[in-house]
Amino acid sequence: MKFIPIIVAILIFGTNPTITEASPSLVNIGVGTKGKIVVMNARLVDGFNDSIMDAIENGIPISFTFTVELRQKNNLWNDTLVSSNTINHIIQYDSLKKVYRFSESGKGVKRKIITRNKEKYQKLMLKLENIPIVSIKRLTSNEKYYIRVKANLETDHMWFPFNHLFSYLPYNNFEASWAESSPLSINPNLVFSKNKLRKKPSRNNIKQFKEINPVVRSFNK
């Protein structure tokens, strides 16, 4: 009986290695502010294929790991890493209750959602929304920054023997290349125009700066 799960898994997930599928990629990278924090949004496309969908329907937990970095552009040397965040999206189908259990975790991010809707869990798995990256006070006015993000299928959290079985399947090579946002910077003009309208400007310029939303602007490449 101990070998039944392995045999079943091989029969279920055996695929034709000659079939090529679209590579996953990250699009719609957006950056803004939420309170005093710079946040980012993005969407993963082509993140699901038939093999992954079959795995989910058979109760195997699937995890997408997103690595997000904020970097400062430098002309004479390598760009500087300012801050980073790693976000894990995990989906698992509960065949007894016939529900999909989604969880999202990372620095400043934690939520769990239960749904019966396949389209909803797929949107949850593929979308990054309001992911905190860095405090606004760590950014310098007029310096150029950019967000970059990548994603991969994570199998380390799966139970034995599925974590080892997945290493032999074609879609275990799932990894979306780095995708970058347009250049970003603090927008001092927004701060100035906002403060100019105040009848009684605060003496604390830093406090004024933090209260403005948004204070991040994006420059087209």
C-alpha positions in Angstrom: 0.0 0.0 0.0 2.9 2.4 0.6 3.7 2.4 -3.1 0.2 3.2 -4.4 0.5 7.0 -4.2 3.7 6.9 -6.3 2.2 4.6 -9.0 -1.0 6.7 -9.1 1.0 9.9 -9.4 3.1 8.6 -12.3 0.0 7.5 -14.2 -1.7 10.8 -13.6 1.2 13.1 -14.3 2.9 11.3 -17.0 3.2 13.7 -20.0 4.6 13.8 -23.4 8.0 15.6 -23.1 7.8 16.6 -26.8 4.9 18.9 -26.2 6.1 22.5 -25.7 4.1 24.9 -23.6 4.2 28.7 -23.2 6.8 29.9 -20.7 5.5 31.8 -17.7 6.2 35.6 -17.6 5.4 38.5 -15.3 3.5 41.5 -16.7 1.7 44.7 -15.5 4.3 45.6 -12.9 2.9 48.7 -11.1 4.3 50.7 -8.2 2.6 53.0 -5.8 2.3 53.9 -2.2 0.0 52.7 0.6 0.4 55.0 3.6 4.1 55.3 4.2 5.1 52.1 2.3 6.0 51.6 -1.3 3.9 48.7 -2.7 3.9 46.8 -6.0 1.5 44.9 -8.2 2.2 42.3 -10.9 0.6 39.4 -12.7 2.0 36.1 -13.8 0.8 34.8 -17.1 0.9 31.2 -18.4 1.6 30.0 -14.8 -0.8 27.0 -15.1 -0.5 24.1 -17.5 -2.4 20.8 -17.7 0.1 19.0 -15.5 -0.1 21.6 -12.7 -3.8 21.7 -12.9 -4.0 17.9 -12.6 -1.7 18.0 -9.6 -3.9 20.5 -7.9 -7.1 18.5 -8.6 -5.4 15.5 -7.0 -4.7 17.3 -3.8 -1.0 18.1 -4.2 -0.1 21.5 -2.8 1.4 23.8 -5.4 3.5 26.8 -4.5 4.5 29.8 -6.6 7.4 31.7 -5.1 7.8 35.3 -6.1 11.0 37.2 -5.5 10.6 41.0 -5.6 13.5 43.4 -5.4 13.8 47.2 -5.3 17.0 48.4 -6.8 18.6 51.8 -7.2 20.1 52.6 -10.6 23.8 53.4 -10.7 25.7 54.6 -13.8 29.2 53.7 -12.9 28.7 50.4 -10.9 26.2 47.7 -10.4 22.7 48.7 -9.3 22.2 48.7 -5.5 19.7 46.4 -3.9 17.6 48.6 -1.6 15.0 46.1 -0.4 13.5 42.7 -1.2 10.5 40.5 -0.4 9.7 36.9 -1.1 6.1 36.0 -1.5 4.7 32.4 -1.4 1.4 31.5 -2.9 0.2 28.0 -2.1 -3.0 26.3 -3.3 -4.3 22.9 -2.2 -7.5 21.2 -3.1 -9.5 19.6 -0.2 -11.3 16.7 -1.9 -13.4 16.0 1.2 -14.9 19.5 1.4 -14.4 20.2 -2.3 -12.8 23.6 -1.7 -9.5 25.2 -2.7 -7.3 26.5 0.1 -5.2 29.5 -0.8 -2.5 31.1 1.4 -0.2 34.0 0.8 2.8 34.8 3.0 5.8 37.1 3.0 7.2 40.1 4.7 4.2 42.2 5.7 1.8 39.8 3.8 -0.3 37.1 5.3 -3.8 35.9 4.3 -5.8 32.7 3.7 -8.8 32.3 1.5 -11.1 29.3 0.9 -13.0 29.1 -2.4 -14.9 26.6 -4.6 -14.2 28.6 -7.7 -11.3 27.5 -9.9 -11.1 30.9 -11.7 -10.8 32.7 -8.3 -8.0 30.5 -7.0 -6.1 30.9 -10.2 -6.4 34.7 -10.1 -5.2 34.6 -6.5 -2.2 32.4 -7.3 -1.1 34.5 -10.3 -1.6 38.0 -8.9 0.6 40.1 -6.7 -1.3 43.0 -5.1 -0.1 45.7 -2.7 3.0 43.9 -1.8 5.1 46.0 0.6 8.6 46.7 -0.6 10.2 49.6 1.4 9.4 52.6 3.6 9.2 55.8 1.6 11.7 57.5 3.9 14.4 55.1 2.6 14.1 56.6 -0.9 16.1 59.6 -2.0 14.4 62.3 -4.1 15.3 62.3 -7.8 17.3 59.1 -7.5 16.2 56.4 -10.0 14.9 53.1 -8.8 13.1 50.1 -10.4 11.2 47.0 -9.2 12.1 43.6 -10.6 10.3 40.4 -9.9 10.6 36.7 -10.9 8.6 33.6 -10.1 9.1 29.8 -9.9 7.3 26.7 -9.0 8.3 25.6 -5.5 8.3 21.9 -4.7 10.3 21.8 -1.5 7.2 22.1 0.7 5.6 19.1 -0.8 5.4 15.9 1.1 7.3 12.7 0.2 7.3 11.3 -2.4 5.8 14.1 -4.5 8.7 16.5 -3.9 11.0 14.0 -5.5 8.6 12.9 -8.2 8.2 16.5 -9.4 11.9 16.8 -10.1 11.4 14.4 -13.0 8.4 16.1 -14.6 8.8 18.6 -17.4 7.1 21.5 -15.7 9.4 21.3 -12.7 11.6 23.7 -14.8 9.0 26.4 -14.4 10.7 29.7 -13.8 9.7 33.1 -15.0 12.6 35.3 -15.9 13.2 38.7 -14.2 10.8 41.4 -15.3 11.4 45.0 -14.5 9.2 48.1 -14.0 9.8 51.4 -15.6 12.3 53.6 -13.7 10.9 55.2 -10.5 11.7 58.1 -8.3 10.3 60.2 -5.5 8.3 63.0 -7.0 9.3 66.3 -5.3 6.8 68.3 -7.4 3.8 66.4 -5.9 5.1 67.2 -2.4 5.6 70.9 -3.3 2.2 71.3 -4.9 0.4 69.6 -2.0 2.2 71.7 0.6 1.6 74.9 -1.3 -2.2 74.5 -0.9 -2.0 74.1 2.8 -2.9 77.2 4.8 -0.8 76.2 7.7 2.1 74.2 6.5 3.7 71.9 9.1 7.2 72.7 10.3 8.2 69.1 9.9 8.9 68.7 6.2 9.5 65.0 6.5 6.0 64.5 7.9 4.5 66.4 5.0 6.5 64.3 2.6 5.3 61.0 4.1 1.6 62.0 4.1 1.4 62.5 0.3 0.0 59.7 -1.7 1.2 58.9 -4.2 4.8 60.2 -4.0 6.3 57.7 -6.5 6.3 58.5 -10.2 7.2 56.2 -13.1 9.2 57.3 -16.1 8.6 55.6 -19.4 11.6 53.7 -20.7 
